Amino acid sequence: MRTPVVLAAALLLCACGEGRQSVLNPSGHDALLVYDLAMVMFVGALVLWLLVGGLFVYVTRINPREMSRRLAEVLIIGGGVLFPVVLLGGLLVYSLPLMQAPREADEGMRVHITAEQWWWRVEYERPDGTLVTSANELRLPVGRRTGLVLNAHRVIHAFWVPALGGKVDMIPGRETYLSFLPEAAGTYRGQCAEFCGASHALMAFETVVMAPEDFEAWLTAEARDAAPPDTEEAARGAQVFAREGCGSCHTVRGTQAVGQVGPDLTHVGSRLSLGAGILGVAAPDFANWIAHTETLKPEVAMPSYDHLPAADLTALAVYLGGLE
Ligand code: CUA
């Protein structure tokens, strides 16, 4: 009784979520190729298993007589040599070209992504060569192949957005490469797929696939400097940010904060998540994050600012949340 219950529960759990981070929900050209290959292998393996199992039952139960020498030779040479050579050769011819696709030269934009501990530095290369820096979120135009130039800072990480394509290691000192051709607008979750330290599991990001014109508009907005604080409380938050020295690690373009150690915060309030996929971006999320970084993300470089007076913390959260 127990086994069927466990199996049913596992199947139900598999159906959880809406496939935002699933290889079974391919929404990019490269993910679709991997999905098709997996299906061919899975169905093929099943057919082969049934065939061999059927043959075994036939010769041991249904017709257990001694075989003629000729039939045995046909079975051994045909089933043991010819059949696997033809089948595996066919699979090889079918699958080899698939390996090339994710690495082919990109025709569109390039995005440089560097894995840090434990967040993602994301830089969009514009046609004139300038970089637009962002973090912990990837935006892509639908229907265009975008090249992803992957690097890592200290240890090996792996870049993976299951719904859009394969997985590639990010290695310190060695550039690796991947490209995506998204086929459906939507938001897909990515996750670091190589153990990289205490907060490996807390190293995620959203990939937002947008209509090309929306993407261009977004990139233009992302390239702008931060808007100055528009409320008294936000202005106070900006003072707290400067006083606490946040700008020595973080950049807010258009201000004196030009730090390069942590994520660029110029438009942090317009992102979908905070702390690389672990919190939302409402003001309470910012306050929670700033005061409890070390609890929320073990061994993170940013210390918990739990000494801040509550009013300062709230003002700082309002300021950062307003950086849209
Ligand atoms: Cu980065 Cu695991």
Residues whose N, C-alpha, C, O or C-beta is under 5 A from the ligand:
A	BS01	CUA	H157 C192 A193 E194 F195 C196 H200 M203
